[in-house]
Amino acid sequence: MTPIERTVVGVDVGGMKKGFHAVALRDNQIVAKLTRCSTLEVATWCRQQGAAAVGIDAPCQWSLTGRARSCERELAGLGMSVFCTPSQAVGEVHPFYGWMVNGAELFRLLVPDYRLYDGRTAPLDPLCFETFPQAIACSLAGRNLSAKNKRADRRRLLVQAGISSDALPTIDDIDAALCALSAQHVLAGRFKAYGDAAEGFILLPGR
């Protein structure tokens, strides 16, 4: 099957109360959606969808130094605004980083069946990887976009990719669909990796 014919999943990650929003794509159609607070339920759902790739909007590794990871520095150097991931010791106790803790747990649950992208030029599936909706949008648009217009810009980019946004009422749904679209690009080999194996890669669509 071609990459577009395979099922891919995108996951927008929130804190304990907000939880996860996930979208499954196949043939540029939204074939399933999920909103849950349980990390285990989300990981199980990804497997049930038969996803070949799962793009997750959360850090796949904690910072080793407590400062911005190399992937975050690279994107910042391109003019993209990104969250800086703290060390695990800080992230696991500070309430603000609860969504990152949720993301780390999701990666942990997926990794037994989904290889975490490790820097190989040709990713092996099934795989999971870190991505970032604002950076995805900028990559697809070919220019830096303001996050102030994120709902309109991201919805437009999905439609341009042939994906109907009718079933995506919230920005969380839209972001999950963008992460799934990024997974489709990764499977097709049309992507760019930022970062390193030590602190993780962020994968974005290539033009």
Backbone as ProteinMPNN parsed JSONL, in Angstrom:
{"seq_chain_A": "MTPIERTVVGVDVGGMKKGFHAVALRDNQIVAKLTRCSTLEVATWCRQQGAAAVGIDAPCQWSLTGRARSCERELAGLGMSVFCTPSQAVGEVHPFYGWMVNGAELFRLLVPDYRLYDGRTAPLDPLCFETFPQAIACSLAGRNLSAKNKRADRRRLLVQAGISSDALPTIDDIDAALCALSAQHVLAGRFKAYGDAAEGFILLPGR", "coords_chain_A": {"N_chain_A": [[0.841, -1.199, 0.0], [0.377, 2.302, -0.636], [1.692, 5.188, 1.175], [-0.482, 6.945, 1.676], [-2.61, 5.253, 1.668], [-2.439, 3.845, 3.966], [-3.215, 3.511, 7.446], [-2.865, 6.213, 9.607], [-2.132, 7.895, 12.669], [-2.773, 10.779, 14.613], [-2.009, 12.555, 17.58], [-3.117, 14.858, 19.883], [-1.954, 16.23, 22.815], [-2.98, 16.768, 26.128], [-3.302, 18.037, 29.523], [-4.117, 16.399, 32.692], [-6.894, 16.887, 33.074], [-7.825, 17.809, 30.595], [-6.922, 15.881, 28.76], [-6.519, 13.599, 25.965], [-6.72, 14.085, 22.422], [-7.393, 12.364, 19.541], [-6.874, 11.467, 16.131], [-7.552, 9.412, 13.377], [-6.334, 8.777, 10.16], [-6.953, 7.735, 6.811], [-6.464, 7.254, 3.372], [-6.747, 9.996, 3.114], [-9.04, 10.464, 4.506], [-10.924, 11.015, 7.455], [-11.096, 8.474, 9.567], [-11.564, 7.663, 12.123], [-12.047, 8.912, 15.459], [-10.965, 10.0, 18.711], [-11.469, 10.896, 22.087], [-10.069, 11.039, 25.114], [-9.113, 10.694, 28.594], [-7.514, 8.779, 29.603], [-4.363, 7.444, 29.33], [-3.651, 4.826, 28.71], [-5.939, 3.892, 27.369], [-5.801, 5.423, 25.04], [-3.392, 4.545, 23.872], [-4.07, 1.865, 23.436], [-6.171, 2.201, 21.628], [-4.798, 3.28, 19.409], [-3.383, 1.027, 18.552], [-5.54, -0.627, 17.923], [-6.529, 0.666, 15.699], [-4.752, -0.104, 13.832], [-2.581, 1.457, 13.161], [0.073, 2.631, 11.153], [1.858, 4.573, 11.684], [2.347, 6.909, 14.31], [1.909, 10.15, 15.178], [2.814, 12.413, 17.644], [1.942, 15.127, 19.669], [3.893, 16.04, 21.748], [6.763, 16.068, 23.922], [9.196, 13.57, 23.242], [11.346, 12.878, 24.694], [12.917, 13.82, 27.766], [14.66, 16.867, 28.67], [18.157, 16.725, 28.901], [19.776, 18.51, 30.129], [18.246, 20.423, 31.311], [17.867, 22.671, 29.939], [16.76, 24.037, 26.745], [16.087, 21.491, 24.363], [18.041, 20.104, 21.626], [16.466, 19.867, 19.296], [14.486, 21.741, 19.786], [15.973, 24.09, 19.916], [16.878, 24.213, 17.286], [14.49, 24.598, 15.842], [13.685, 27.021, 16.945], [15.706, 28.587, 15.956], [14.877, 28.813, 13.381], [12.904, 30.586, 13.563], [10.583, 29.713, 14.721], [8.216, 29.469, 17.304], [8.543, 27.629, 20.226], [7.812, 25.31, 22.93], [10.017, 24.874, 25.651], [11.449, 21.937, 26.755], [11.699, 20.668, 30.025], [13.996, 19.206, 32.464], [13.535, 15.781, 33.508], [13.215, 15.614, 36.269], [12.24, 18.137, 37.001], [10.009, 18.383, 35.309], [8.241, 16.378, 36.147], [7.226, 17.241, 38.546], [6.288, 19.844, 38.426], [3.263, 21.524, 37.986], [2.557, 22.743, 35.49], [3.74, 21.243, 33.513], [2.277, 18.958, 33.239], [1.013, 17.982, 30.935], [3.171, 17.214, 29.401], [4.123, 15.107, 30.898], [2.006, 13.334, 30.556], [2.311, 12.905, 27.793], [4.849, 11.672, 27.746], [4.235, 9.307, 29.036], [2.475, 8.177, 27.196], [4.188, 7.707, 25.006], [5.81, 5.815, 26.262], [4.052, 3.666, 26.58], [3.476, 3.034, 23.964], [5.89, 2.343, 22.724], [6.72, -0.448, 22.955], [5.461, -1.644, 20.751], [5.599, 0.209, 18.736], [8.196, 1.621, 17.112], [10.269, 4.179, 18.352], [11.189, 7.026, 16.57], [14.53, 7.147, 15.544], [16.427, 8.588, 14.199], [17.068, 7.458, 11.804], [17.294, 7.645, 8.267], [15.407, 6.409, 6.608], [12.511, 5.731, 8.027], [11.411, 3.041, 10.095], [8.452, 1.18, 10.071], [5.91, -0.313, 12.202], [5.86, 2.954, 13.648], [6.452, 5.541, 16.104], [6.487, 9.04, 16.803], [7.666, 12.332, 17.708], [5.989, 15.379, 17.12], [4.82, 18.665, 16.104], [2.211, 20.85, 16.079], [2.129, 23.722, 15.388], [4.616, 24.075, 14.157], [4.344, 22.171, 12.142], [2.353, 23.373, 10.599], [3.707, 25.7, 9.751], [5.716, 24.512, 8.216], [4.227, 23.247, 6.185], [3.062, 25.472, 5.016], [5.234, 26.795, 4.11], [6.351, 29.008, 5.221], [6.788, 31.102, 8.121], [4.119, 31.185, 10.363], [1.691, 33.104, 12.165], [0.702, 32.272, 15.421], [-1.597, 33.364, 16.309], [-3.557, 33.183, 14.421], [-4.142, 30.523, 14.302], [-6.275, 28.606, 14.232], [-7.744, 29.133, 11.833], [-5.665, 29.064, 9.91], [-4.558, 26.463, 10.197], [-6.755, 24.817, 9.71], [-7.239, 25.503, 7.048], [-4.888, 24.533, 5.828], [-5.169, 21.797, 6.178], [-7.409, 21.316, 4.56], [-6.315, 22.02, 2.096], [-4.617, 19.891, 1.817], [-6.352, 17.958, 1.16], [-8.016, 16.984, 3.105], [-11.005, 16.847, 4.749], [-12.348, 19.226, 6.994], [-14.659, 19.157, 8.378], [-15.394, 17.398, 10.412], [-13.94, 18.243, 12.53], [-14.269, 20.011, 15.019], [-12.952, 21.437, 17.072], [-9.909, 23.148, 18.093], [-8.157, 21.333, 19.152], [-8.881, 18.928, 17.924], [-8.261, 19.632, 15.29], [-5.489, 19.991, 15.519], [-4.708, 17.387, 16.173], [-5.354, 16.115, 13.785], [-3.536, 17.379, 12.099], [-1.168, 16.339, 13.132], [-1.523, 13.695, 12.385], [-1.461, 13.995, 9.619], [1.186, 14.769, 9.371], [2.352, 12.336, 10.067], [1.657, 10.854, 7.847], [3.262, 12.058, 5.899], [5.757, 11.353, 6.936], [5.78, 8.544, 6.612], [5.848, 8.5, 3.858], [8.349, 9.369, 3.386], [8.769, 12.028, 3.082], [9.891, 14.21, 4.846], [11.425, 16.188, 7.475], [13.872, 15.91, 9.953], [14.489, 17.16, 13.156], [16.855, 17.658, 15.696], [18.345, 15.256, 17.963], [19.482, 11.887, 18.785], [19.879, 11.64, 21.5], [18.251, 13.465, 22.95], [15.933, 13.418, 21.569], [13.926, 13.589, 18.544], [12.134, 15.95, 16.54], [9.761, 15.571, 14.11], [8.842, 16.881, 10.982], [6.661, 17.729, 8.222], [8.058, 17.515, 4.919], [8.58, 19.7, 2.136]], "CA_chain_A": [[0.0, 0.0, 0.0], [1.07, 3.575, -0.589], [1.517, 5.818, 2.489], [-1.802, 7.546, 1.857], [-3.589, 4.177, 1.851], [-2.223, 3.236, 5.274], [-3.792, 4.275, 8.548], [-1.939, 6.958, 10.459], [-2.821, 8.52, 13.8], [-2.188, 11.959, 15.24], [-2.498, 12.718, 18.953], [-2.911, 16.115, 20.594], [-1.812, 15.841, 24.215], [-3.292, 17.768, 27.139], [-3.07, 17.638, 30.911], [-4.972, 15.361, 33.251], [-8.309, 17.203, 32.888], [-8.122, 17.939, 29.165], [-6.709, 14.576, 28.155], [-5.989, 13.415, 24.619], [-7.576, 14.08, 21.239], [-6.697, 11.574, 18.525], [-7.537, 11.351, 14.829], [-6.976, 8.414, 12.469], [-6.522, 9.1, 8.749], [-6.628, 6.769, 5.759], [-6.929, 7.799, 2.093], [-7.11, 11.397, 3.374], [-10.344, 10.496, 5.172], [-10.911, 10.79, 8.9], [-11.798, 7.205, 9.734], [-11.901, 7.466, 13.535], [-11.614, 9.956, 16.391], [-11.043, 9.571, 20.115], [-11.153, 11.867, 23.135], [-9.962, 10.296, 26.375], [-8.124, 11.138, 29.581], [-6.695, 7.618, 29.95], [-3.253, 7.187, 28.419], [-3.734, 3.432, 28.285], [-7.003, 3.771, 26.368], [-5.326, 6.021, 23.794], [-2.402, 3.629, 23.304], [-4.809, 0.701, 22.951], [-6.918, 2.637, 20.447], [-3.846, 3.387, 18.287], [-3.143, -0.344, 18.072], [-6.778, -1.125, 17.325], [-6.67, 1.288, 14.381], [-3.746, -0.653, 12.927], [-1.794, 2.593, 12.686], [1.449, 2.378, 10.732], [2.673, 5.623, 12.298], [1.619, 7.738, 15.27], [2.562, 11.42, 15.451], [2.349, 12.863, 18.959], [2.284, 16.508, 20.001], [4.462, 16.081, 23.095], [8.165, 15.657, 23.88], [9.46, 12.13, 23.35], [12.447, 12.744, 25.65], [13.148, 14.965, 28.64], [15.939, 17.54, 28.471], [19.247, 16.176, 29.735], [20.484, 19.61, 30.782], [17.31, 21.372, 31.9], [17.698, 23.739, 28.958], [16.079, 23.61, 25.519], [16.703, 20.386, 23.625], [18.588, 20.537, 20.339], [15.377, 20.024, 18.332], [13.804, 23.006, 20.088], [16.88, 25.168, 19.522], [16.893, 24.274, 15.821], [13.246, 25.215, 15.376], [13.735, 28.427, 17.359], [16.611, 29.24, 15.016], [14.123, 29.04, 12.146], [11.878, 31.57, 13.863], [9.365, 29.083, 15.227], [8.058, 29.513, 18.754], [8.359, 26.277, 20.761], [7.985, 25.114, 24.356], [11.272, 24.224, 26.033], [11.209, 20.79, 27.626], [12.593, 20.674, 31.187], [14.504, 17.904, 32.883], [12.482, 14.919, 34.041], [13.03, 15.942, 37.689], [11.391, 19.328, 37.072], [8.766, 18.142, 34.597], [7.323, 15.483, 36.848], [6.686, 17.836, 39.769], [5.688, 21.149, 38.158], [1.932, 21.31, 37.399], [2.463, 23.209, 34.108], [4.249, 20.232, 32.593], [1.472, 17.745, 33.315], [0.748, 17.461, 29.584], [4.386, 16.534, 28.957], [4.137, 13.83, 31.617], [1.055, 12.49, 29.825], [2.93, 12.533, 26.531], [5.924, 10.712, 28.022], [3.6, 8.025, 29.354], [1.947, 7.62, 25.957], [5.33, 7.141, 24.282], [6.252, 4.605, 26.971], [3.103, 2.587, 26.32], [3.489, 2.68, 22.542], [7.198, 1.889, 22.251], [6.861, -1.9, 22.74], [4.938, -2.018, 19.433], [5.89, 1.28, 17.785], [9.559, 2.113, 17.296], [10.447, 5.626, 18.417], [12.124, 7.442, 15.525], [15.869, 7.228, 16.134], [17.344, 9.312, 13.34], [17.281, 6.783, 10.527], [16.744, 8.368, 7.123], [14.186, 5.698, 6.241], [11.907, 5.233, 9.264], [10.834, 1.699, 10.067], [7.131, 1.174, 10.688], [5.189, 0.805, 12.795], [6.706, 3.847, 14.429], [5.866, 6.713, 16.728], [7.442, 10.139, 16.76], [7.229, 13.625, 18.214], [5.785, 16.432, 16.138], [4.403, 19.918, 16.752], [1.265, 21.437, 15.121], [2.493, 25.037, 14.854], [5.735, 23.879, 13.232], [3.79, 21.468, 10.98], [1.661, 24.381, 9.792], [4.723, 26.541, 9.118], [6.392, 23.703, 7.202], [3.312, 23.058, 5.063], [2.832, 26.768, 4.374], [6.488, 27.281, 3.533], [6.713, 30.273, 5.871], [6.365, 31.158, 9.511], [2.76, 31.675, 10.56], [1.373, 33.572, 13.509], [-0.186, 31.375, 16.169], [-2.848, 34.07, 16.565], [-4.536, 32.749, 13.414], [-3.879, 29.096, 14.158], [-7.453, 27.818, 13.864], [-8.036, 29.322, 10.407], [-4.527, 28.629, 9.098], [-4.385, 25.01, 10.256], [-7.894, 24.225, 9.014], [-7.007, 25.719, 5.613], [-3.82, 23.645, 5.368], [-5.741, 20.454, 6.089], [-8.257, 21.277, 3.368], [-5.411, 22.02, 0.945], [-4.051, 18.544, 1.717], [-7.42, 17.05, 0.751], [-8.658, 16.439, 4.301], [-12.15, 17.647, 5.169], [-12.269, 19.643, 8.398], [-16.025, 19.213, 8.91], [-15.503, 16.599, 11.63], [-12.907, 18.729, 13.451], [-14.859, 21.242, 15.544], [-12.103, 22.145, 18.025], [-8.498, 23.278, 17.722], [-7.491, 20.086, 19.557], [-9.144, 17.981, 16.831], [-7.485, 20.101, 14.136], [-4.076, 19.701, 15.78], [-4.529, 15.936, 16.071], [-5.363, 15.79, 12.36], [-2.25, 17.828, 11.552], [-0.164, 15.353, 13.548], [-1.735, 12.525, 11.527], [-0.95, 14.362, 8.296], [2.64, 14.691, 9.487], [2.683, 10.905, 10.03], [1.541, 10.434, 6.448], [4.481, 12.537, 5.25], [6.892, 10.557, 7.412], [5.726, 7.25, 5.938], [6.199, 8.705, 2.453], [9.743, 9.812, 3.307], [8.798, 13.472, 2.83], [9.924, 14.851, 6.156], [12.717, 16.645, 7.976], [14.044, 15.609, 11.376], [15.256, 18.137, 13.919], [17.247, 17.146, 17.0], [19.33, 14.177, 18.02], [18.997, 10.677, 19.446], [19.995, 11.758, 22.955], [17.129, 14.197, 23.534], [14.746, 13.229, 20.754], [13.72, 14.279, 17.278], [10.832, 16.442, 16.114], [9.623, 15.342, 12.674], [7.902, 17.773, 10.315], [6.525, 17.442, 6.793], [8.939, 18.181, 3.975], [7.84, 20.255, 1.0]], "C_chain_A": [[0.875, 1.248, 0.0], [0.841, 4.204, 0.784], [0.124, 6.372, 2.724], [-2.875, 6.487, 2.109], [-3.455, 3.496, 3.212], [-2.84, 4.111, 6.358], [-2.687, 4.933, 9.355], [-2.755, 7.642, 11.547], [-2.039, 9.739, 14.266], [-2.811, 12.156, 16.606], [-2.112, 14.092, 19.486], [-2.967, 15.797, 22.085], [-2.127, 17.016, 25.142], [-2.977, 17.244, 28.526], [-4.098, 16.629, 31.385], [-6.457, 15.627, 32.995], [-8.691, 17.24, 31.415], [-7.963, 16.619, 28.432], [-6.194, 14.638, 26.73], [-7.089, 13.547, 23.573], [-6.799, 13.367, 20.144], [-7.55, 11.463, 17.274], [-6.803, 10.312, 14.004], [-7.338, 8.785, 11.037], [-6.2, 7.899, 7.877], [-7.241, 7.272, 4.457], [-7.425, 9.238, 2.247], [-8.51, 11.547, 3.954], [-10.151, 10.297, 6.663], [-11.75, 9.548, 9.165], [-12.165, 6.93, 11.191], [-11.367, 8.641, 14.34], [-11.754, 9.43, 17.808], [-10.712, 10.756, 21.01], [-11.192, 11.13, 24.464], [-8.953, 10.954, 27.304], [-7.162, 10.014, 29.941], [-5.613, 7.377, 28.899], [-3.317, 5.764, 27.872], [-4.793, 3.244, 27.213], [-6.551, 4.335, 25.023], [-4.33, 5.099, 23.108], [-3.082, 2.391, 22.725], [-5.558, 1.024, 21.672], [-6.01, 2.741, 19.226], [-3.562, 2.009, 17.698], [-4.375, -0.895, 17.365], [-7.01, -0.544, 15.931], [-5.713, 0.682, 13.358], [-2.844, 0.425, 12.361], [-0.376, 2.177, 12.319], [2.39, 3.404, 11.327], [1.783, 6.473, 13.191], [2.446, 8.985, 15.55], [1.968, 12.04, 16.704], [2.86, 14.27, 19.262], [2.716, 16.592, 21.468], [5.914, 15.628, 22.993], [8.325, 14.148, 24.051], [10.601, 11.844, 24.32], [12.485, 13.993, 26.523], [14.495, 15.595, 28.302], [16.987, 16.93, 29.404], [19.931, 17.258, 30.546], [19.556, 20.546, 31.55], [17.086, 22.572, 31.005], [17.024, 23.176, 27.708], [16.831, 22.475, 24.847], [17.184, 20.886, 22.269], [17.496, 20.731, 19.296], [14.653, 21.351, 18.529], [14.674, 24.198, 19.707], [16.901, 25.33, 18.001], [15.642, 24.959, 15.288], [13.195, 26.693, 15.76], [14.635, 29.222, 16.418], [15.961, 29.534, 13.681], [12.981, 30.032, 12.355], [10.577, 30.995, 14.366], [9.355, 29.123, 16.753], [7.747, 28.109, 19.278], [8.458, 26.294, 22.285], [9.34, 24.46, 24.597], [10.963, 23.118, 27.035], [12.183, 20.824, 28.798], [13.216, 19.298, 31.404], [13.349, 17.08, 33.432], [12.178, 15.274, 35.496], [12.114, 17.143, 37.857], [10.021, 19.037, 36.46], [7.758, 17.321, 35.373], [6.742, 16.079, 38.128], [5.989, 19.174, 39.53], [4.355, 20.968, 37.439], [1.837, 21.71, 35.929], [2.825, 22.116, 33.111], [3.465, 18.92, 32.646], [1.193, 17.131, 31.955], [1.97, 16.741, 29.03], [4.524, 15.172, 29.64], [3.184, 12.85, 30.939], [1.65, 12.005, 28.507], [4.018, 11.493, 26.713], [5.357, 9.332, 28.318], [3.029, 7.369, 28.1], [3.076, 7.009, 25.117], [5.769, 5.832, 24.933], [5.348, 3.419, 26.659], [3.128, 2.132, 24.864], [4.77, 1.985, 22.102], [7.348, 0.367, 22.123], [6.396, -2.357, 21.353], [5.257, -1.0, 18.343], [7.29, 1.82, 18.065], [9.548, 3.634, 17.376], [11.487, 6.022, 17.371], [13.487, 7.737, 16.137], [16.891, 7.914, 15.241], [17.637, 8.627, 12.033], [16.612, 7.572, 9.405], [15.437, 7.74, 6.669], [13.571, 5.124, 7.524], [11.287, 3.855, 9.076], [9.462, 1.735, 10.733], [6.826, -0.225, 11.229], [6.096, 1.667, 13.683], [5.87, 4.925, 15.091], [6.931, 7.803, 16.747], [6.808, 11.399, 17.33], [7.042, 14.592, 17.052], [5.145, 17.617, 16.852], [3.514, 20.706, 15.784], [1.656, 22.798, 14.554], [3.635, 24.921, 13.845], [5.29, 23.111, 11.988], [3.155, 22.484, 10.036], [2.664, 25.268, 9.051], [5.425, 25.791, 7.995], [5.517, 23.522, 5.971], [3.098, 24.356, 4.284], [4.083, 27.291, 3.692], [6.926, 28.616, 4.094], [6.244, 30.227, 7.314], [4.994, 31.822, 9.612], [2.578, 32.156, 11.988], [0.411, 32.601, 14.18], [-1.521, 32.043, 16.478], [-3.952, 33.613, 15.609], [-4.537, 31.231, 13.248], [-5.103, 28.297, 13.715], [-7.724, 27.915, 12.361], [-6.913, 28.78, 9.534], [-4.424, 27.102, 9.048], [-5.543, 24.294, 9.564], [-7.697, 24.352, 7.498], [-5.95, 24.761, 5.068], [-4.298, 22.197, 5.275], [-6.583, 20.314, 4.828], [-7.395, 21.248, 2.111], [-4.775, 20.654, 0.732], [-5.107, 17.512, 1.329], [-8.173, 16.428, 1.905], [-9.795, 17.357, 4.732], [-12.035, 17.971, 6.657], [-13.642, 19.663, 9.061], [-16.164, 18.474, 10.243], [-14.49, 17.032, 12.688], [-13.36, 20.052, 14.062], [-13.937, 22.063, 16.445], [-10.671, 22.228, 17.524], [-7.726, 22.022, 18.114], [-7.677, 19.015, 18.486], [-8.312, 18.343, 15.602], [-6.014, 19.757, 14.316], [-3.792, 18.203, 15.69], [-4.488, 15.51, 14.603], [-4.073, 16.237, 11.686], [-1.13, 16.853, 11.91], [-0.289, 14.076, 12.704], [-1.223, 12.795, 10.119], [0.574, 14.326, 8.284], [3.103, 13.234, 9.429], [2.612, 10.367, 8.611], [2.784, 10.848, 5.658], [5.688, 11.701, 5.657], [6.928, 9.2, 6.717], [6.158, 7.358, 4.474], [7.653, 9.129, 2.278], [9.879, 11.291, 3.014], [8.772, 14.209, 4.165], [11.329, 15.337, 6.463], [12.756, 16.405, 9.468], [14.925, 16.671, 12.011], [15.605, 17.517, 15.27], [18.307, 16.083, 16.928], [18.77, 13.015, 18.829], [18.994, 10.818, 20.967], [18.766, 12.405, 23.583], [15.887, 14.184, 22.638], [14.682, 14.095, 19.511], [12.295, 14.801, 17.193], [10.783, 16.265, 14.601], [8.524, 16.241, 12.109], [7.803, 17.432, 8.85], [7.572, 18.184, 5.98], [8.114, 18.667, 2.801], [8.338, 19.621, -0.279]], "O_chain_A": [[1.971, 1.253, 0.561], [-0.089, 3.817, 1.491], [-0.402, 6.286, 3.833], [-3.92, 6.78, 2.689], [-4.282, 2.655, 3.565], [-2.966, 5.324, 6.187], [-1.705, 4.294, 9.734], [-3.936, 7.932, 11.357], [-0.809, 9.731, 14.308], [-4.012, 11.948, 16.778], [-0.934, 14.445, 19.535], [-3.914, 15.17, 22.559], [-1.606, 18.117, 24.964], [-2.449, 16.143, 28.683], [-4.854, 16.072, 30.589], [-7.207, 14.69, 32.724], [-9.757, 16.758, 31.033], [-8.779, 16.278, 27.577], [-5.524, 15.591, 26.334], [-8.237, 13.171, 23.807], [-5.66, 13.735, 19.853], [-8.776, 11.376, 17.34], [-5.574, 10.323, 13.935], [-8.495, 9.073, 10.732], [-5.28, 7.136, 8.172], [-8.405, 7.672, 4.433], [-8.39, 9.648, 1.603], [-9.099, 12.627, 3.901], [-9.311, 9.503, 7.086], [-12.971, 9.569, 9.006], [-12.988, 6.057, 11.466], [-10.382, 9.279, 13.969], [-12.553, 8.533, 18.076], [-9.791, 11.523, 20.728], [-12.246, 10.652, 24.883], [-8.057, 11.675, 26.864], [-6.106, 10.267, 30.522], [-5.911, 7.138, 27.729], [-3.06, 5.54, 26.689], [-4.572, 2.514, 26.247], [-6.885, 3.779, 23.977], [-4.409, 4.889, 21.898], [-2.713, 1.923, 21.648], [-5.581, 0.221, 20.739], [-6.399, 2.339, 18.129], [-3.509, 1.851, 16.479], [-4.263, -1.551, 16.329], [-7.62, -1.192, 15.08], [-5.846, 0.923, 12.159], [-2.391, 0.329, 11.22], [0.292, 1.467, 13.071], [3.586, 3.147, 11.466], [0.62, 6.725, 12.876], [3.548, 8.898, 16.091], [0.749, 12.176, 16.814], [4.049, 14.559, 19.129], [2.005, 17.139, 22.311], [6.264, 14.883, 22.078], [7.674, 13.532, 24.895], [10.803, 10.699, 24.723], [12.132, 15.086, 26.079], [15.364, 14.946, 27.721], [16.703, 16.657, 30.57], [20.593, 16.965, 31.542], [20.016, 21.367, 32.344], [16.215, 23.4, 31.275], [16.751, 21.978, 27.628], [18.059, 22.491, 24.768], [16.785, 21.959, 21.817], [17.577, 21.658, 18.489], [14.256, 22.003, 17.563], [14.162, 25.209, 19.226], [16.938, 26.449, 17.491], [15.72, 25.798, 14.39], [12.716, 27.522, 14.986], [14.364, 30.385, 16.12], [16.423, 30.394, 12.931], [12.191, 30.287, 11.446], [9.57, 31.699, 14.436], [10.364, 28.845, 17.401], [6.796, 27.473, 18.824], [9.098, 27.171, 22.864], [9.761, 23.591, 23.833], [10.292, 23.348, 28.042], [13.384, 20.994, 28.586], [12.994, 18.362, 30.635], [12.303, 17.626, 33.781], [11.02, 15.24, 35.914], [11.289, 17.163, 38.771], [8.993, 19.405, 37.029], [6.552, 17.546, 35.267], [5.853, 15.48, 38.735], [5.176, 19.595, 40.353], [4.308, 20.325, 36.391], [1.098, 21.073, 35.179], [2.286, 22.066, 32.006], [3.934, 17.893, 32.155], [1.139, 15.908, 31.821], [1.837, 15.774, 28.279], [4.985, 14.207, 29.031], [3.513, 11.676, 30.766], [1.51, 10.836, 28.148], [4.11, 10.542, 25.937], [5.92, 8.316, 27.909], [3.089, 6.148, 27.954], [2.925, 5.912, 24.579], [6.065, 4.857, 24.242], [5.825, 2.297, 26.492], [2.833, 0.975, 24.568], [4.744, 1.137, 21.21], [8.067, -0.076, 21.227], [6.892, -3.359, 20.839], [5.191, -1.318, 17.156], [7.541, 2.403, 19.12], [8.9, 4.301, 16.569], [12.554, 5.413, 17.299], [13.596, 8.476, 17.116], [18.093, 7.831, 15.497], [18.388, 9.162, 11.217], [15.511, 8.097, 9.569], [14.47, 8.446, 6.38], [14.068, 4.128, 8.049], [10.713, 3.552, 8.03], [9.323, 2.262, 11.837], [7.409, -1.209, 10.774], [6.98, 1.158, 14.372], [4.735, 5.189, 14.694], [8.128, 7.518, 16.712], [5.586, 11.518, 17.422], [7.842, 14.617, 16.117], [4.949, 17.58, 18.067], [4.008, 21.187, 14.764], [1.529, 23.012, 13.349], [3.626, 25.583, 12.807], [5.796, 23.364, 10.894], [3.391, 22.458, 8.828], [2.492, 25.553, 7.866], [5.7, 26.363, 6.941], [5.997, 23.628, 4.842], [2.97, 24.347, 3.06], [4.003, 28.134, 2.799], [7.778, 29.287, 3.512], [5.402, 29.407, 7.678], [4.749, 32.876, 9.026], [3.235, 31.668, 12.907], [-0.571, 32.165, 13.578], [-2.475, 31.368, 16.866], [-5.134, 33.651, 15.949], [-4.887, 30.715, 12.187], [-4.971, 27.391, 12.891], [-7.911, 26.896, 11.695], [-7.17, 28.114, 8.532], [-4.227, 26.523, 7.979], [-5.336, 23.275, 8.904], [-7.961, 23.406, 6.756], [-6.101, 24.235, 3.966], [-3.874, 21.459, 4.386], [-6.483, 19.316, 4.113], [-7.709, 20.53, 1.161], [-4.433, 20.293, -0.393], [-4.797, 16.329, 1.185], [-8.894, 15.448, 1.718], [-9.563, 18.524, 5.046], [-11.677, 17.118, 7.47], [-13.775, 20.137, 10.19], [-16.953, 18.872, 11.1], [-14.211, 16.288, 13.629], [-12.878, 21.11, 13.659], [-14.126, 23.273, 16.569], [-10.267, 21.472, 16.639], [-6.736, 21.684, 17.465], [-6.741, 18.278, 18.174], [-7.732, 17.471, 14.954], [-5.363, 19.287, 13.382], [-2.744, 17.799, 15.185], [-3.69, 14.654, 14.219], [-3.569, 15.55, 10.797], [-0.253, 16.576, 11.092], [0.714, 13.455, 12.354], [-0.62, 11.921, 9.496], [1.182, 13.901, 7.301], [4.126, 12.93, 8.816], [3.416, 9.521, 8.221], [3.295, 10.077, 4.845], [6.538, 11.378, 4.828], [7.99, 8.755, 6.28], [6.754, 6.434, 3.92], [8.137, 9.238, 1.151], [10.977, 11.769, 2.727], [7.746, 14.764, 4.558], [12.296, 14.953, 5.805], [11.779, 16.668, 10.17], [15.971, 17.034, 11.473], [14.747, 16.918, 15.918], [19.072, 16.007, 15.966], [17.728, 13.134, 19.472], [18.189, 10.18, 21.646], [18.288, 11.954, 24.624], [14.904, 14.867, 22.926], [15.286, 15.164, 19.43], [11.363, 14.18, 17.705], [11.661, 16.752, 13.889], [7.434, 16.35, 12.671], [8.753, 16.9, 8.276], [7.935, 19.319, 6.291], [7.06, 18.104, 2.505], [7.848, 19.946, -1.36]]}, "name": "protein", "num_of_chains": 1, "seq": "MTPIERTVVGVDVGGMKKGFHAVALRDNQIVAKLTRCSTLEVATWCRQQGAAAVGIDAPCQWSLTGRARSCERELAGLGMSVFCTPSQAVGEVHPFYGWMVNGAELFRLLVPDYRLYDGRTAPLDPLCFETFPQAIACSLAGRNLSAKNKRADRRRLLVQAGISSDALPTIDDIDAALCALSAQHVLAGRFKAYGDAAEGFILLPGR"}
